Amino acid sequence: MEGFFIKWGDCLVKDAPTLSCIPQVIQVVINWSIVLAGIIALFLVIYSGIKFINSGGDPKSVDSAKKALTYALIGLIVVLLSFFIINFIATFTGVNALRSIKLGV
């Protein structure tokens, strides 16, 4: 749970946040976004499964359930691949500022 909360003591000067808090805030937002994306994808997979079961063999309903499942899985894969893409861009361009944000998941 270390990466999910900001350690304000590390970046406060006289009880006021400084610019050194920005990477920590971004790290926490990214970590919570990954968790939220995973939860939403899980609910969409469950929803599409229930939709598939309740379709009763209707081709239109089955197709709708398959599309919902496909889009949920594609969305989750895009979210997870985005970190690899950013790391690739950082390596290719030599921008080390992107690597200073460490994921705590």
C-alpha positions as a Markdown table, in Angstrom:
| # | Residue | x | y | z |
|---|---|---|---|---|
| 1 | Met | 0.0 | 0.0 | 0.0 |
| 2 | Glu | 3.1 | 2.2 | -0.1 |
| 3 | Gly | 2.5 | 3.6 | -3.6 |
| 4 | Phe | -1.2 | 4.4 | -3.0 |
| 5 | Phe | -0.7 | 7.3 | -0.5 |
| 6 | Ile | 1.4 | 10.4 | -0.6 |
| 7 | Lys | 4.2 | 10.8 | 2.0 |
| 8 | Trp | 3.9 | 14.5 | 2.7 |
| 9 | Gly | 6.7 | 14.5 | 5.2 |
| 10 | Asp | 9.2 | 14.0 | 2.4 |
| 11 | Cys | 8.3 | 17.1 | 0.4 |
| 12 | Leu | 6.9 | 19.6 | 2.9 |
| 13 | Val | 8.8 | 22.7 | 3.9 |
| 14 | Lys | 7.3 | 24.5 | 6.9 |
| 15 | Asp | 4.0 | 22.6 | 6.4 |
| 16 | Ala | 3.6 | 23.7 | 2.8 |
| 17 | Pro | 4.0 | 21.4 | -0.2 |
| 18 | Thr | 6.8 | 22.1 | -2.7 |
| 19 | Leu | 7.3 | 21.2 | -6.3 |
| 20 | Ser | 9.1 | 18.0 | -5.2 |
| 21 | Cys | 5.6 | 16.7 | -4.2 |
| 22 | Ile | 4.5 | 16.6 | -7.9 |
| 23 | Pro | 6.1 | 13.2 | -8.8 |
| 24 | Gln | 4.5 | 11.7 | -5.7 |
| 25 | Val | 1.1 | 13.0 | -6.5 |
| 26 | Ile | 1.4 | 11.8 | -10.1 |
| 27 | Gln | 2.5 | 8.3 | -8.8 |
| 28 | Val | -0.5 | 8.1 | -6.5 |
| 29 | Val | -2.9 | 9.1 | -9.3 |
| 30 | Ile | -1.4 | 6.6 | -11.7 |
| 31 | Asn | -1.6 | 3.8 | -9.2 |
| 32 | Trp | -5.2 | 4.5 | -8.3 |
| 33 | Ser | -6.1 | 4.8 | -12.0 |
| 34 | Ile | -4.7 | 1.3 | -12.6 |
| 35 | Val | -6.8 | -0.1 | -9.8 |
| 36 | Leu | -9.9 | 1.7 | -11.0 |
| 37 | Ala | -9.4 | 0.5 | -14.6 |
| 38 | Gly | -9.0 | -3.1 | -13.3 |
| 39 | Ile | -12.2 | -2.8 | -11.2 |
| 40 | Ile | -14.2 | -1.3 | -14.1 |
| 41 | Ala | -12.9 | -4.0 | -16.5 |
| 42 | Leu | -13.9 | -6.7 | -14.0 |
| 43 | Phe | -17.4 | -5.3 | -13.7 |
| 44 | Leu | -17.7 | -5.0 | -17.5 |
| 45 | Val | -16.6 | -8.6 | -18.0 |
| 46 | Ile | -19.1 | -9.8 | -15.4 |
| 47 | Tyr | -21.8 | -7.6 | -17.0 |
| 48 | Ser | -21.1 | -9.0 | -20.5 |
| 49 | Gly | -21.2 | -12.6 | -19.1 |
| 50 | Ile | -24.6 | -11.9 | -17.5 |
| 51 | Lys | -25.7 | -10.3 | -20.8 |
| 52 | Phe | -24.5 | -13.4 | -22.7 |
| 53 | Ile | -26.3 | -15.8 | -20.4 |
| 54 | Asn | -29.6 | -13.8 | -20.5 |
| 55 | Ser | -29.5 | -13.4 | -24.3 |
| 56 | Gly | -31.5 | -16.6 | -24.8 |
| 57 | Gly | -29.7 | -17.4 | -28.0 |
| 58 | Asp | -30.8 | -14.2 | -29.7 |
| 59 | Pro | -28.0 | -13.4 | -32.2 |
| 60 | Lys | -28.3 | -9.7 | -31.7 |
| 61 | Ser | -27.9 | -10.0 | -27.9 |
| 62 | Val | -25.1 | -12.5 | -28.1 |
| 63 | Asp | -23.2 | -10.1 | -30.5 |
| 64 | Ser | -23.8 | -7.2 | -28.1 |
| 65 | Ala | -22.4 | -9.3 | -25.2 |
| 66 | Lys | -19.3 | -10.3 | -27.2 |
| 67 | Lys | -18.6 | -6.7 | -28.2 |
| 68 | Ala | -18.9 | -5.6 | -24.6 |
| 69 | Leu | -16.5 | -8.3 | -23.5 |
| 70 | Thr | -14.1 | -7.5 | -26.3 |
| 71 | Tyr | -14.1 | -3.8 | -25.6 |
| 72 | Ala | -13.6 | -4.3 | -21.8 |
| 73 | Leu | -10.5 | -6.5 | -22.5 |
| 74 | Ile | -9.1 | -4.2 | -25.1 |
| 75 | Gly | -9.5 | -1.2 | -22.7 |
| 76 | Leu | -7.7 | -3.1 | -19.9 |
| 77 | Ile | -4.9 | -4.1 | -22.3 |
| 78 | Val | -4.5 | -0.5 | -23.5 |
| 79 | Val | -4.2 | 0.8 | -19.9 |
| 80 | Leu | -1.6 | -1.8 | -19.0 |
| 81 | Leu | 0.4 | -1.3 | -22.3 |
| 82 | Ser | 0.4 | 2.4 | -21.8 |
| 83 | Phe | 3.1 | 2.1 | -19.2 |
| 84 | Phe | 5.3 | 0.1 | -21.5 |
| 85 | Ile | 4.7 | 2.6 | -24.3 |
| 86 | Ile | 5.7 | 5.5 | -22.0 |
| 87 | Asn | 8.8 | 3.6 | -21.0 |
| 88 | Phe | 9.7 | 2.9 | -24.6 |
| 89 | Ile | 9.3 | 6.6 | -25.5 |
| 90 | Ala | 11.5 | 7.5 | -22.5 |
| 91 | Thr | 14.2 | 5.1 | -23.6 |
| 92 | Phe | 14.0 | 6.1 | -27.3 |
| 93 | Thr | 14.0 | 9.9 | -26.7 |
| 94 | Gly | 16.3 | 9.8 | -23.6 |
| 95 | Val | 13.8 | 11.7 | -21.4 |
| 96 | Asn | 14.6 | 10.5 | -17.9 |
| 97 | Ala | 11.9 | 12.5 | -16.2 |
| 98 | Leu | 9.3 | 9.9 | -17.3 |
| 99 | Arg | 11.2 | 7.2 | -15.4 |
| 100 | Ser | 11.3 | 9.2 | -12.1 |
| 101 | Ile | 7.7 | 8.1 | -11.4 |
| 102 | Lys | 7.8 | 4.6 | -10.0 |
| 103 | Leu | 4.8 | 2.4 | -9.8 |
| 104 | Gly | 4.0 | 0.9 | -6.4 |
| 105 | Val | 1.7 | -1.9 | -7.7 |
